[in-house]
Structures are given as structure tokens and as C-alpha cells.
């Protein structure tokens, strides 16, 4: 293409005598040369000189727009010319009379300055008057753009404050909204300290709460919240609660707004108020106006409190405290789940302020446990858990039935959070304690996979309510004791649970002397492995064995012999001679040597295997940890372009892990996850290479980057959805990789589907924000920067000139963090088999349905997962069949069953090959339009290899 450079430049400079329009074909050719990494430096320099000359000659707006775009591309793709581009565009900016073109030029300049810090000082030469003059031009889009990006320019804070306040009265709602957002940004800068200015900004935000536009009211809620907090901080100490109450009630007035977004913003803001009077808090839980609220004077009125501020607030800013009546009642009953979730989230923080308020709020939260939305139910339970940690959870007997129902909820998260609350709950009478135990036993019966956590909760509850445990064990003693034939029913999970509850009693501070029969502790020894696994966070197996041995030898266990040192591991490990027999007898010195030897033989034979397992697991864990640490280190090599060394190191990591694959003692799930992560890092490194400054010897195939990004997307999707049990930190690490992949895709303009990528970007950021709040985790710097720039990326989706610099700046803020694998994730996978089909095809009749008997094995698939069987002959002949896991039997770890899959559209052929695969719906992904096949409505991630099924048409007789 470079041989046509002369004609390209000539076309660019060929100006029509009438309107001087740019030749668009020449523009496309010039851009192809600029973004092609193999274009020579001399060609780029020639294009730069041509475009600079054209910038000086033309006055046609559309031509100038495209010229600025090409110049920005040159600065982005060829950094050696960024300084020359900057000064060329700056010279044009100072001569331009058009507000819109000045704004476009300014956008290019700021992006180049952000990319090349050495040019930042050149921006300081443009004074405040120049920037502010852009706001008063006739173009609304320029005005709103400047207000959105004002913080990128060197403008004095008080000048910026004046501009923002002035444009909150702009006739265009979008401008008013952006101006309010700008005021919120100023409130967080900690520059404004004048009390009168703070109050003026707060009052202006209050006035805009009545704006006709939803988006403006939503922005006003944020502004009232932020400037209200500044106002409270600025007044005298004696007036802080008064103004805090005024801000709180003002926000309460917005929880019944017609707009769902405004209501969500109002509840989010309410949760940020740090000090509120108890009577106002109580009023938010009752629609009936309380007597003490009626007596309250209007808040924000012209009284001594106003005089203490030295300011005057108009009469219409007064607000009665009764406005807060039933605010949270309305929020928790709202038709939109987003509002209900936000109301629960606000209660999460406000219940800390008052124990009485927390007690009243609990009545409403119990009703929320029946909510249709899983997220709302979970948020309500987490609020209760937070109340319990603050010792503000006072559960009554009337609450127990509703609360205990969550222990048999379909959601694993709901059940787990409910059990966390039970750990901390103080049960005041035996009836409530009995109900709690019954609820946990029902949980165990319906969801046996929760056994370990249920045992741990029972142990904690028993330690906190020792007196009740004794009564319960007496009641259930017949279930624990041997039957008439002398058999112990230790296969029963119910009996195992009761034994865990029983052995916790001696550790209770409420039990001076424990009256649990000593033989109960002997029975528990037979379940040592299961119990120690559940109590691994409390004590190790040796300590548990020593504790059970001690208690089984005593007829009365006195709590004055403190067992808490045992839990810390202070007592010596129990030897084999202390082993308790299933019948409850210790190995006695009086027993014959042969008899004792027989009892000890199983222990001796098991010990080498256990030691071997521990040694292998420890070695693998260390190897994986070291590999993950090294992966973090090689990112520096990726950024330097040392791809040969990076790929060599990743290959050596895979070979090292492969040595453990054949060992049956190693967790295949953990290894699978690590292999998946290595694949993701390899693909990310190959993609990243395309964004590094090109080398002369480097060349890429057409479409190679798009292919790599597609593979990276698929592998990240598998990493996110095919592994259960990831912690919040681990999930956030995966989400950050998905986000950087989206930015990489947006950075290449020749790759299409920008709208879909932006939508996905927004969804992932929302989910990451949710996880940050849930786990109180600080977000990565890359995620923080991306969230700040999201609106700007969306604004420039049409290819405006500043986007390449913005995206490049975001990529520069990304650094691959160390992946810390805290647990052992479960690998979701499946196997499909059709015995005998290799030698004899299944018979079918063309045009009629055929049943295919498939033997399916599922691993670590929860009943909450939605699985589909995909059967395909070719791309135009594909069918989906839903797999109902409730009818498959088995447990979450392994489900094995035979499924008769119907294939309806058999083609006219003597024989055919049907490719069968199992896919799992990605519940957080966007809708995938494949419903014409009668299949899923969301994207699938496939969890097994395709199985080829051979069919042969029945011969006519």
C-alpha cells in the first residue's frame, strides 16, 4: 500500500474549489497506513506532514474532525511523533473560532498529555478563561462534554465550582445532571472549606430534588448526600446531629419517587449517613406518624442553628421529621428488586446506630426472607449477620419459623449465610434452641452436601448453649444408643450430627459440670474423620482425638478443667494406646498383648497411607503456590515483549504440573484450575504482544488478534463458570481479567461488536462492585480507573479521537496480580457414553424422532445449574434438550444416570453422525439468541467433549 502514498497525500490535499471537502477514500487509505504496524517511519512522517498542512488549510468542520482523528491515531500508534502532533493541534486550537472543533482539539491534547506526561506542563499555558469560554458556546454537547471532563484540565477549584453551580440551572437536563455530578466530584476533593459555600451547594442540590427529569433528580440525591455530609462536618459540634437528621429526612423524602433509579440512589445515600436520632430511625419503620416525631420542630429552619452557620436558608427548605414515616417499609415492599436490595443494604449500616432500631427492623427483614429475588433474600440475611456481629440481633420465638425456613432454601449461599447467623445467635429458651437444632437436622437431611458446615455450626451452638445441649441429648438418647441387637447406627447423618452436638457441651462456659455420658464421646471416635474435617478450623484431628479420649474416661466431666487450651493445641498428641474402641472401652494395660495388638493394627496400617497423602498434597500445594508466584513475576517480561521467554516458562510450568496428573492422591480439580489459569495467561500474553510497539521483524496474520481474543474469552468464561467454590477474591481476579480483555477488544478499532463489549463491560463492573461491597475488599487500581472512565468510553463509542489514549491509559494501569488460591475449587465436568455404538449404529427412520440412550456422568454439578444437551448434525440442524437434575438422583459431587435424548428432525439420509455435548448456562452472561432451536436463552459453556453418535436408517423390507 505504501507505493500509493503519493496519490493518497495528493487526494488529501486536493481541495474542492467550492467546499473544500475531504476525500473519504483517501482518509480510509491513510488510516490503514497509520494503524498498520509494518508501515515505515518515513511513510508515517509524510502522512503527518500532509495532515498538518491540511489542518492549516481547511475550514470545513467534517474534514477537520477526521483530520484530528487521524492525527490522534498517529500520536497513539507512533509515540515518537506525539510531541509534534500535540504542538500542531495546539496551534490549531488557538486559531480556531469554532467551539465544537476547539473542544475536539482540546480532547486530543488532553489525551496526548495524559499519555505523555512530559507534555502536561504545556496544558497549563491555557488559562481558566479559555476553558470556561467553551461552556458558553451554543453547542450543548460541547458544554456537557466539558463539564464531564473538567477535572482533566488545570482549572482552579473555586472557578470550577462557580461554573458547575451556574450550569445546574441550564435549560437542558443532561447539562444539569453533569453539573451536579461535577459538584459531587468537587465535594470529594477536600478543597472547599468555606461553610457558606458548602451550604449553598447543599441547598442548590436540595432544590433540584424536585426537577422534572429523572436523571437530574438521581444526580441531585448524590449531591445532597455528599454536600450534606460536608455540611454536617463543617458546623459546630452541638449542631451536627440536627443537620445530620435534616439530611437524612431530606433523603427519606425521595424514597417514594416515581423513578426506580432515584429510589435506589436515595436508599444508597441513606446508608451513608453516620449519625441519626433514634426517634427518626424508628419513624422510618412505621407508616403511622409516631408521637415523638409529631412534636419535633421542622428541620433546616431559620433558627439559632441557621445563625450558627451565619447563613439564611429559604422557608421552602424546611422539612418535617414525619416525612421519614415508613421509608424502609416502602423500600422493602417496592416492586423492583433493586430498590428492595438497596433498602436492605442501608439497614445493614444503620442498624449499628441503635439496638432498638435494629430490633424493630428485624421484623421487616424476616418478611423479606420470602422475597422472590435471591439477591434480596441474601442481602437481608447478611444484614442480620451484621446485626449479630454488633450484638444487635434479638431474635424472638415468632421469628424462628420464618428464619429457619432459609436453611432448606434452594440456594447454597442462602443456607450458608443462615448458618453463619445461627453461630452467633443467642437463643434464650429451650424451645428456640430445639427449633434451631431441628432446622439444622432438616437442612442436613435435604442437603447432605452441607454436612461439614452443619457439624461445625452444631459444635459452635453447643459451646454457646451447654445447658440446652444436655436436655436435647437426653431427649434423643435413644437414637444415639445401640439397638437391641447391639448395633450402632453410625451410618445415619442425624446420629452423627447429634454426636457432634453432644461432644461440644463440656466446652460450654454455661456448664459447670457436664452430664453428657462418657460413652457418647467413645461413640464419636468412630466418626473421627468426618468430625475432624468439619472442625478443622477449631482443632486438628490429634487434638480432637485427645479430647474425646479424655472425656470418655471420665464419669463426670468438670468444666473447671478448662478444655480451651486443648483447642489451641497445647495438650500433647494422643498416642495409639489412647485410641478408643467403638464399644466405648479404652485400651487397658490389663488386656492381653495380642488383643491390644489387634486393636492397634488398623491404626498402624492406615498411618503410612495418611502420611503419604499429606506429603503428596503438601508437595503439590507448594508447587502450585510457587507457580502462581512465578506467573506474577513473568508479567514484567510480557510488558517488555520477551514472548519467547514467557512461553518457555509457561510450558515448563505445565510440564511440572503434568507430573502430578497420574497420582490418584492429588486433587485433580485444583490441577485443572491451575492448568486453566496457565492457558488464560498464555493467551493474554499473546494478545498483549499486539499492543506493544512493533518490531521490524514482527508480522501478524490478518485476523490473528480477533482469533486470540475469542480464545481468551472462551477460556475466561470456562474459568469463571466451570469451577465452584472460588472465594470472592479469586472471583474478582477472574473478573479483572475479563475486564482487561474487554478493553483490549475495544482498543482495536478494526474489531467489531463494540456495543456488545461495552454492555458486557458494564455488567462485569456491576458484579465486581457487588463483590467488593460483599467482601469489604479493596478494588484493584485498574478496576477503579475503569469505573471512573466507563461513561467516557461509552460517550466516545462512535470513534471520537480521544478514545485510543483513554483506553491505552487504562491498559497501562493494569498489572497481573498474584493469584492466591485459598481453597480447592471443584471442577464442573461431564462424561457422555453410548456403549456399543462404535460397532453398531442406532437405527432410525427418516423424518421420525429417534431416542438416543446416553449414559451421563456429572461431576460437581449443583441442582442450581441449568444444563442443556446439544445435538447437532450440521450448523443448520441443531437441537437442544434440557436436563432436569431433580430427576437424575445422586449428589452434587457425582451424578450418574441414563438419559433417553429425543432427536426430532432426522434428515433424509442412509446414515448420519450426531455430535452430542452438554452445555451449562452462564447465568451472568447476556442473552444469546438461539431460541429458534428451542434451547437456552443464555450463553452456554460446554463441560464435556463432543461425543459422536452413529445412526443408520432402518432398511425397508
N, C-alpha and C positions, 0 to 999 in steps of 0.2 A: 504493500500500500504506500510505502514511503516514496516510491518513484513518482507518485501523483501529487507529491507535496506542493509542487509549484502551482498546479491547477487548483488545488484546494485553497491555497493562500490567495490566489487571484480571484477565486469566486467569493471569498470572504470580503475582499476589498472592492469588489465590483459593486458599486452603489448605483441604484436607480436614480435617474435624474429627478423623479417625482417624490418618492417617499423614502428612499434610502433603506429599503428593506433587506434583511439578511437572507442569503441563500441557505435554506434549511438543509439541503442535501450536503452542502459544504460543511455545515455545522455538524451533522452526523459523522462525516468523514473525519473531521478534526477531533471530535470526541473519541472516536475509535483509536486514533493515534495516541491520544493522551493517556487513556487508561490501559493501553497495551504495554506490558512491561518490557517487551522486546524492542520498542521504539527507541531509536538512537537519541543521544543527548542533543545532537545538532538539530535534529528534526523538531524536538520539543522547544528548543531555543528559537527556532524560526517561527513556530506557531505562536510562541509567547510574544515575539516582536510584532507579528501580524495582528494579533488580538489587541495588543496595547495601542497600536496605531489606529485600529478600527474604533477602539473605545474613545479616542480623541476626536474622531471624525463624525461619528454617527450621533444623532439625537433621537432616533426612533426608539420608544420605550421597550418594545418587544425585542428588538435587536440588542439593546443594552442588557436586558435581562439575561439573554442567552450568552452574551459575551462574558458577563460577570460569572455565570455558571461555569463556563469553560476555564476562565482564569482561576477560579477556586479549585477546579479539578487539577489544574497544573500544580498549584501550591500543595494540594493534598497528596498527589501521586509522585511529585518530584520536589522534595523538600529543599533542594539546593536553590530553587527559584522562589521559595516562599517569600523571602525578603523583597525581591524585585516586584512580585505580584502585589505585596502589601503596599508598597510606596506608589505603584501605578494606580491602584484602586483608590488610595487615599487622595492622590492628586485629583482624580476624577470626582471624588466626593466633595471636595472643597469648591469645585466649579459648578456642581450640579444645582439646578433650580427646582428639580422635581423632588417632592417629599418622598414618594414611593421609591424612586431609584436611589435616593440618599439612604433610605432605610435598608435597601438591598445591599448597597455598598458597605454600610456600617455592619451588617450581618456578616459579610465576608471578612471584613477587617477584624472583628472581634473573634471570629473563629480561627483565623490565622494567628492572632496574638495569643489565643489560648493554646494553640498547638506549638507555637514557637515563643517561649517566654521572653526571649531577648527583644521582641518587638512590642512587649506590653507597655513599655515606657512611652512609645510613640502615640499610644491612645490617650495619654494624659494631656497631650497638647490640645485636644478638643475640649473646650470648656463646657460648663453646665448649660450655658445659653444655647449652644448648638444642639445639645441633646434635647433640651426642653422644647426647642422650636419645632422639632419633629412631631411632638404631641399635638401641636395646634394646627397642623395641616388638615386639609379636607378629607384625607383618606382615613376611614375608620379602622381598616385592617392594619395600617401603619401605626396608628395610635395604640391599638390593643397589643400589637407586637412589641412596641417599645415598652409599654407598661409591664408586659410579661418578662422582658429581658433587661429591665432597667438595672438590676443588680450586677449585670455583667460589665457595666460602664462606670467610669470614675466620676460619680455624682455625689455631692455632699449630702449626708443623710437628711438634713432639715429641708434642703431644696427638694429632695425626692419625696419627703413627707408632704410638703405643700402640694406638689403635683398630684400625688396619689389621693389626697383628700379632695382636691378640686375635681378630679375626674370620677369620684364617687357620685357626682351629680350629672354625669354625662347622659345625654338622652338615649344612648344605645346601651342596652342591658349587658352585652358582652363586655363593654368597656368598664361598666360599673363593677362587674364581677372581678375582672382582672385587677382593677384598682383596689378593691377590698383584699384580694389575695396579696397584693403588694404591701398593704398595711399590715397584714399578718406577718409577712416576711420582715418588715421593719420592727415589729414588736419583739421578734426573736433575736434581733441584732444587738440588744442591750446598749443601744446608743442614746435612745430617747429617755431622758430622766426628768424633764420638767413635768410637774404634777398636772398643771393646767393643760398642757398639750396631750398628755395621756388621757385625761378626762374628755377632752374634745374629740379625740379619736374614738373613744368608747361610745360617746353619745351619738356620733355620726353612724357608727355601726348599729346601734340600737334603732336609730331612725330607719335604716334600710332593712330591718327585720320585717317591715310592712311593705316591702317592694312587691310589685305585681309579678315579677319574674321569679320562677323557682330557683334558678341558678344563682341569682343575686341574693335571695334570702339565705340560701345554703352558705354562700361565702360570708354573709353578714353574721351567721351563727358562729362561724370560726373566728371572725374578727371580735365579736362580743366576748367570746371565751378568752382569747389571748389578751386583748386590751383590758378586759375585766380583771384578769389575774394581775396585770401590771398595775392597775388602779388600786387593787387591794394591797399590793406590796408597797405602794407609794404613800398611803395615808398613815396617820398616826396609829399607834398600836391599839388604842381604845376604840377606834372606828373600823378596824379590819373586819370583825365579824359582821358588822352591819352591812358593809359594802359587799362582802362575800355572799351574804344572804340575798342582797339585791341582784347580784349577777346570777345566782342560782335560780331565783324565781323568774328572772327575765328569760333564762334559757328554758325553764319549765313552760313558759307561755308558748313555746314553739313545738312542743311535742304533739300537738294536735293539728299541726299544719297540714294542708291538703297534699303537699308533696312528700313522697316517701323519703327522698334523699334528704330533705330538710329535717324530717323527724329523726332519721338516723344520725345526722350531724348534731342535732340537739342532745340526744342521749349520749353520744360520744363525748360531747362537751361537758355534760353534767358529771360524768365520771372523773373529770379532771379537776373539779372544784375540791380544794383541800380542806376547807373549814365551812361547816354549815350548822346552823342551830338545829337542835334535836326536834323541836316542835315543827319546824318546816319540813324536815326529813319525814316525820311521821305523817304530815299532811299529804305528802306525795303518794302515800299508800292508801289513802281514803278519799273517795269521791265526795263524801259528806264533809262540809267545812267544819273543822274542829273549833271548839270554843276558844282555845288559846290563840288560834290563828285569827279569829274574828277580832280579837282585842288588839291585834298588832297594828301599829301605825303604818301608813304606806311607806314602802322602801324607796330610797332615792329622792326623797322630797327635800324642799328648801328648808333645812333646819340647821341646828348647830353643826351637824355633820357636814352640810354643804359649806358652812362658813369656815370649818376647819380646813377645807380644801381651798378656800379663797375663790371659789368659782360658783357660777349660777347655772342650775340645770332647769330647763323649761318644765312647766307644770305637767305636760303630757308624758314626761319620763317617769313620773311616779307610778308605782305598781303595787297592788295589794298582795300580801302574802298568800291569800286564798287562791290566787291564780295557780299555785302549785298543786291544788287539790287533785288527787288521783292521777298524777302524772305517770307514775310507774304502772298503775293499773291499766291505763290506756296503752302504754307501751307494750306490756306483756300480753295484751289482748289484740294487738294490731294484726291486720290481715296479712302483712308482709313479714316473712320470717327474718329479713334483715333488720327490721325495727325491733322485733322481739329479741333477737340476739344482742343488739346494741343495748337494749334496756337491761338485759341480764348482765352484760359486761359492765355497765355503770354501777349496778348493785354490787358487783364484785369489789369495787373500790370503796363505795360509800358505806358498806356495812361495817367497815373498820371504825367509822367515826362514832357509832353509838350501838351499844349492846341491845338497847330497847328497839331501836330501828331494825337491827338485824333479826330480832325475834319476830317482829311483825312482817318483815319482808319474807321470812321463811314460809309463811302461809301462802304467799303468792307463788313462790318458787316451787312449792310442792305441786301446785296445779300445772306449772309449766312442764313437769315431768311427763305429762300426757301429750305434749306438743307433737305435731306431725313431723316437724323438722328435726333430723338427727343433730344438726349443729346447735340448735336452740336447746334441746334436752341436755346435750353435753355441756354447753355453756352454763346452764342452770346448776348442774351438778358440780362443776368446777367452782362456781360461786359459793356453793355450800361448803366445799372442801376448804376454800379460802376462809370462810367464816369459822370453820372448825380449827384451823391453824391459829386464828386470832382469839380462840376461846369465846366466840360469839355464837356458836351453833347450839341452840337449846331445843332439841327435838322432843316433841310431845308424843304421847301414845297415839293420838289421832293422825299423826303424820306417818306412822310406821308402815301402814299398808301401802300407801302411795309410794313411799321411798323404796321399800323392799321389792316392789314390782320391777324396779330397774335392774335388779340382779338377774332377771331372766330376759332382759332385752336382747334383741337380735344383734345389736352392735357390741363388738368386743370392747370398744372404747367406753361405752356407757357402763358396762358391767365392771370394768376395771376401775373407773372413777368412783362408782358407787362403793366398791370395796375399800378404796382409799379413805372414803368418808367414814366408813364403819370402823376403821382402825383408830380414828381419832374421836369417835362419838362417845359421849358419856351417857350410859344407859342407867336410868335412875331406879328402875324396879325390875323384878324378876320377869314380869310379863313381857316387857320390852326386850329384855335380854333373850328370852325364849324365842320371841318372834324373829330376832336377828339371826339366831342360830338356825332356825327353821328356814329362813330365807337363803342363807349360805348353803345349807344342805340341798335345797331345791336347785340352786344355781349349779351345784356340783353334779346333781342328777341329770339336769338338762344339758349342761355344757361340761362334760368330763375333762375337756382340754384345759379348763381353768383350774385344775386341781392344785398345782403348785402355789398359785397366788391365794386360793381359798384357804389352804392349810396355813399359809403364813398369816393371813388375816385372823383365822381362828386362834392361832397362838397369841397374837397381839391382844385380841379381845379378852382371851382368858387371863392374860397377865394383868389387864386393867380391871377385871371384874372377877377376882378369885372366889369370892363368896358365892356368886351366882353359878360359877362353874361346878362347884361341889354339888349344888342342888340339881343341876342338869344331869350330871354324871350318875347321880343316884337314880334319876328318872329313867335313864337309858341304859342302866347297868345290864339289863337282860340281853340287850343287843350286843354288848361287848363280850360278855362272859361266854365260855364254851357251851355248846349244846349238850343235850342229854347223852349223846354219843361221845362227848369229849372233844368235839371238833370246834376249832376256832374259825369264824367266818371272816378271815382277813382278806378275802377277795372283794369284799364289799367296800366300796369307796366311802359309804356312810360310816361304817365302823372305823375306818382309818381316820376320817375326819373327827369323830368323837374322841379317838385316842389322842390326836394332836391337841384337841381342846383340853383333855384331862391332864396331860403332862405339863400344860402351861400354868396350872393352878399354884404349884409351890413357888413360882417366881412372882406371885402377886403380893404387893405390899399390903393389900387388904386382908390377906390370910395370915394370921399369926401362926396357926398350926394347920397344916394341910391334912385333910382327912380322906384324900384320894387313896384307895387301896394300893399297896405296893405292887401287887401283881399286875395292875394296869400298866405300870412302867415296863414290866417284863414283856407284856404283850406288844408294846410299842417297839421293842427291839427288833421284832420280826419284820417291821416296816422301816428299818433304819435308813435304807437307801432313799425311799420316797420322801420320808420326813426330812432327812438332812438336805435333800435337794430343795425342798420348799423353804427351809430355814437357813439357807446358805448365807443370807445377809445378816443373820443373827449369831450363828455359831457354826463351826465346821463339824464334820462327821465325828471326829475323835472326841471333841468336847461334848457333843450330844450323847455319844455312847457312854462316856464317863458319867454324865448327869443322870441318864436313865439307870445306869448300874448303881449309882449311889442311892437313888430314890427307891429302887426295887429291893434294896437290902434293909431298908428302914420300915418298921411297922408304923411309925408316925414321923412325918416329915415336918421339922420345925423350921419356920421361915427365918428364925434368928440365925440359922446357919445360912448366911447370905449366898444365894446361888448366882448373883450377878457377876462376881468375879469369874465364874465358870464361863459365862457368855463371852467375856473378854479373852478367854483362853488362858487364864492364869493357872488352872489346875493341870497337873501333868497328864499326858495322854494315857488313855486306858490301855492296859496290856491285854493280850489274848486271854489271860486267865480270868479277867473280869467280865468276859463275854457272858451274856445272859441267855439261857436256853429258852426256847419258845414256851416251855411249860412254866416258866417263871422261876426256875431254880438256877442259882449261881453255880459255877464250877467250884466245888468244895475240895478242900485238901483231903477230906475223908474219903472221897470217891476213889475208885480204883484207877491206877495209872492208865490202863487200857481204855477205861470208859472216858476219862478226860481226854485221852489222845483222839478218840473217835469224834468227840465234840469239837476238837480243835482242827481236825483235818480239813474241813471245808474252808476254814479261815486261812490256812496255810496255802491251799491250792489257789485261792482267789487272789491272794496278795500279789504274786508276781504279775498276774494279768492286769490288776488295778494299777500297779506301779508302771507297767509298760504303757498303759493307756495315758496316764498322767504325763509320762515322759514324752510320748509322741505328741500329745496335744500341746504341751508346753513348747516343744521344738517348733511345731507348725505356727503357733501363735507368735512366737518370736520372729520367725521367718517372715510372716505376713506383715507384722508391725514394722520390720526393718525395710521391707519392700515399699510399703506405703510412705515411709520416711524418705526413701531414696527418690521415689516418684516426685515428691515435693521439691527435691533438690534439682532434678533434671529440667524443671521448668525454665531455669536460667539458661540452659543450653538451647531450649526451644526458642526463646526470645532472641538468642544470638544467631539462630539459623543453623546450628550444628545438628542437622537432622540425621545424618549417618550415625553419629554417636548416640543420639537419643533412641533411634530404632534398635541399635545394637543392645543398649542397656535394657530396653523393654523386652527384647527377645530373650535375654538372659534371665530376666525375672520370670517369664513364662516357663522357661525350661526348669528353673528351680522349683516352681510350684508343681510342675508336672511330675516331679519325683515322688510327690505325696499322693498322687491320684490313685495309685494301685493299693494304697494302705487302707484297709477297712476301718481302722481306728480313727481315721481323720474325718472331720466334718466336711462332707462333700459340698454342703450348702455354702459354707464360708469360702471354700476354694472357688466355687462357681462365681460368687460375688466378686472375689478379687480378680479372677480372670476377666469378668465383665468390665471391671473398672480399668484394667490394663488396656482392653480394646478401646474404651472410650478415650483414654489419654492418648493412645496412638493415633486415633482418628482426629482428635482435637489438635495434636501437634502437626499433622499433615495439612489440616485446614489452615492453621495459623501461619504455616510457611507461605501461603499465598498472599498474606497481608504484610510480609516483611519486604524491605527494599529489595528489588530483584537483582540477581547476579547475572553477569553477562552469559555464563554458561547454562543458565537456567531456562527451561522451557516447559510449558504445560500443554496438555491436550485440551481441545475445546470441550467444554462441559465437565472437565475433571473436578472442579470445585463444587459444582452442583451435585455431582455424584457422591463426593466425600461428605458434604453436608447432609445428604439424605441418609447415608450410612450412620453418621453421627447421631442424627435424630432418632433413628430406629434403635440404636444401642442404648441411648439415654432413656428412651421410653421403656425398654426392657429392664433397665437398671431401676427405674422408678416403680414399675408395676409388678415385676416378677419376683420381687424379694420382700417378704413380710418381716416385720419386727425391727425395722430401722428406727433408730432414735430420731428425735426432732433435729438434732444437729446433723446427723447423717443425711436425713431427707433434705435439709436446707443446702447441704453441699451439692447434692444431685440437682436441686432446683437452680443453684447458681450456674452450674454447667449448662443447663438448658437455656438459661437467660443469655449467657455469653454466646451460645450457638445462634440464638435469635438475632443478636446484634451483629454477629459475623454474616448472617444471611442478609440482613438489611444493608450491610456495608457494601455489598456487591450489587451495583445498580443493574447489572445485566441479568441478575436472577429475579424472576417474577415472584408473585404471591406475597407482595409486601403487606397487603391488608390482612391476610391470614396470619402472617408472622406478628404483626402489631397486636392483633387480637389475642394471640397466644401469649405474647409478652405481657400484656395487661393481666391476663388470668393467672400466670405464674407469679407475678409480683404480688397479686392479691393473696394468693395462697401462702407465699413466703412471709408476707406481713402477718398473716394469721398465725403461722407457726412461731414467728418471733414473739408475738404477744403471748401465745400459749406457754411457751417455754422460757419466757423472760430472757431471750437470747439476743445479744447484740448483733445486728446485721453486719454483713461484710461491707467493706468500703465500696466495692463495685455495685452492690445492690442499692446502697444509699444513693450513690451518684446516678444510677439508672432511674431510680424512682423520682429523683428531682428533675431528670431530663425527659421523662416519659411524655409529658404534654408537648414538649418542644419537638420531640421526634414525630409525634402524631401530626403536629401542625405542618411539619415540612415533609410530609409523606409524598407530596407531589414532585419532589426532586429539587427543592429550593437549594440555593447554593451553600448554605451553612451546614447542611446535614452531614456531609462527609467528615468535617472537622469535629463535629459533635460526637459522631459515632467513633471516630478514631480516639478522641479523648476518653470515651468510656472504655474502649478496649485497653488503653494504656493504664487505666485504673484497675484492671483485672490481673490477678495473680493467683495461680493454682495453689489452694491451701492444702495443708496436710490432712489427709482423710484418716480420722481416728475411728477405727471400727471397735465400738464398745461392746457389742454382743455378738451373737451368732445369728445372722439373718436366715430365714427359711426360704429356700428356692422353690418357687411355684413352677411345676413342670408336669408333663403328662406323657403317657405312652399309649399308642394305639396298635392293636394287633388283630389279625384276622387269620387264625390258624388254617393251614391247608390251601389258602388262596393262591400261593405261589405255583402249586401244581395243578389245581383245578379251579377254573374261573366260576364266579357266581352266575347262575342262569338268570336271564331277564327276557321280557317281551317288549319289543319296541313300542313306545307310546304309553306303556303302563308303568305304574310305580313299582319300585323294587326295594325290598328290605335288605339292609346290609348289617349282619350281626357283628358288631365290633366289641372287642374286649378292651375296655378303657381302664387305665390306672392313673389316678390323680395324686399328686404329692403336694402337701401343704396348701391345698385349696380350701378356703373358707366357704361356708354356706352363703356369705355375703357377696362372694364373687359371682359374676354373671358370665357363663361360658357358652360358646356357640361352636357347633360343629360345622365346618365349611367343607362343602363337597363341590369339586369343580372338574369339568371336562375340558373347557377352554374358557376364555375370558367372558364370552357371551352366554355361557351355560354354567351358571353357578347357583347353588342353593345353600341356605343356612338352616340349621336345626338347633333350637335352644335345648341345653342340657339342664334339667331340673335336678339340682343337687340334693333337694329334700327327699327325692325318691331313690337316691343312689346308695344310701347306707354308708357305713364306715365312719371314720373320724376325719378331722381336718388333716392329720399327718398323712394318712394313706386311705384312699377310697378306690376299691376295685369292683367293677361291675360290668355286666354285658348290656349293651345298648343296641336296639334294633333301629338303625337310622334309615328313615324313608327318603329315597331319591325319586322325585316325581317325574321329571322331564327327561325320560330316557330317549335318546336320539334314534334315528333310523340308521342303524349300523349293525354289522355282524358281531362286532366286539368293541369294547371301549375300555379305557383306563380312567378310573375315577381317582383324583387326588384328594385325600381326606386329611384335614388338620383341625386342631382345636385352638380357638382364639378366646381371649379374655377381654371383656370390655374395659376400656380405660375411662373410669368414671369422671376423671377431672379433665378429660380432653374435650375438644369441640365436637359438635355433631358431624358425623360423616354420612353423607347422603348415599346409602346403599340399601335403602328400604325397599327399592323395587325388587330386590331379591328376597323379600320377606325376612330380612336379617336384622342385625343390631342397628341401633340409631347412633352409636358412638364408635370411635376408632377401636380397633382390636390390636392386641399384642398376642402373637402366637406363641404357645407354650410347649409345642412339641414339633417334631419333624413330620413332614408330609408322609403319609402312608399311601402307597399306590394300591388300589383295589381293582382287580381284573374282573370284567364281566363278559359273558358270552351269550349271544342270543340263542334261545331255545329253537332247535331245528324243527321245521314243520313236518308233521307225519303224513 
